[in-house]
Amino acid sequence: MPGEPGNQLHLLPAVRYLHVHNVHRCQFRPQPSLHPHQGGRARPQSKMKEEINQLQRLEQETKDRVTEFTEKKEAFRAVLSKEESRVMGSLEEKLGHLNNSLQSVQKDLYIRDTLINAKGENVIQDQAFIMEYSEVPQLGLKSCLEQLEAQEEVNEAQMKFLRAWTEKRLATVVIPDLDRDLHAALYGTVPILDANTAHPKLRLSDNNRKVAYNVVAQSFDDQDTRFNTSPQVLANQGFEGGRWYWEVYVPEDEGTWKVGLCKSHMDRKGPGSTSSLGYNASSWCLEFHGGKLNAVHNQIENPVTVESLEQVGVFLDYDGGTLTFFNVTPGKCLAPIYYYKHSFSGRLYPALSVSKTHLVIRDIFES
């Protein structure tokens, strides 16, 4: 019976056996081993090392490419500089030949025009002497142009660079063939101002080549030819053809002045634009007012910029239909300021206007 002592004694050996058997099972059960590349934190660390190695390789490749491109850049820069020097040197040399040839042709034309217009027996003898001993230019513009051989081809980047460099340089270059002395010798004239056209507040002096502004009006006869509103004066001789060149000394940053040209029928009386130089269809001028310089015709003001202006040269090609204003540089070159294209008609007169300043017509034939 389960409750009897005898039965409990018989069960003890079985219980002891089960207990010992279970203990042995717990102590000797095999545990799974961890491989060094499995489980835990070992796997993420290995992956990070691999990524670091990849980044280091990429860094080195990038440095190599940078070095390669830097070397190519320096090599290209050296080639471009050498090509620039070669091309520009060649162009400047050939431009110099062209300018020399042009001046020779102009001098030859002047000699031939003089000979054609000469009259009289004595003059004919002079013609023979000049033709025998004058040196006629042998190198014309055509032969010089034929020497301009095509340059070797350069790539687009080089051409773009050279084009920009050339445009920048040409913006500051004074055209060398516009020689002041040549214009003075071929077309020069010295206008003399006409006192009968001068506004009452203008005073003439220096053999009527200088005009100055007076605050108080002078007592003059009110002739039909005299300006009575605008402070202006005309030359006593006009032009109906040919080429003419004259110069005017102008003040810097002082008062208001105009240097120009007008037709004989421009109004002399009354207020308004019809009698103001440059502000009607019958006149053209270079005007300095309020510290600004403008080329003016028919009330249209065209702003111009000049670094330093002491002398204004005026060149009229009546038959060619051009009027050009020049800056006469200290080196006796003519730097164009502005020019007008117009079909001229009638007699044209040099004209000046001053307010609170003065202007002087230069005698261009004085040494």
Secondary structure as GFF3:
##gff-version 3
##sequence-region A 1 367
A	DSSP	alpha_helix	5	27	.	.	.	ID=ss1
A	DSSP	alpha_helix	42	117	.	.	.	ID=ss2
A	DSSP	alpha_helix	121	133	.	.	.	ID=ss3
A	DSSP	alpha_helix	141	146	.	.	.	ID=ss4
A	DSSP	alpha_helix	156	170	.	.	.	ID=ss5
A	DSSP	alpha_helix	180	187	.	.	.	ID=ss6
A	DSSP	three_ten_helix	195	197	.	.	.	ID=ss7
A	DSSP	beta_strand	202	205	.	.	.	ID=ss8
A	DSSP	beta_strand	210	213	.	.	.	ID=ss9
A	DSSP	beta_strand	232	234	.	.	.	ID=ss10
A	DSSP	beta_strand	243	249	.	.	.	ID=ss11
A	DSSP	beta_strand	256	263	.	.	.	ID=ss12
A	DSSP	three_ten_helix	273	275	.	.	.	ID=ss13
A	DSSP	beta_strand	283	289	.	.	.	ID=ss14
A	DSSP	beta_strand	292	297	.	.	.	ID=ss15
A	DSSP	beta_strand	300	304	.	.	.	ID=ss16
A	DSSP	beta_strand	311	317	.	.	.	ID=ss17
A	DSSP	beta_strand	322	328	.	.	.	ID=ss18
A	DSSP	beta_strand	334	341	.	.	.	ID=ss19
A	DSSP	beta_strand	348	355	.	.	.	ID=ss20
A	DSSP	beta_strand	358	361	.	.	.	ID=ss21
###
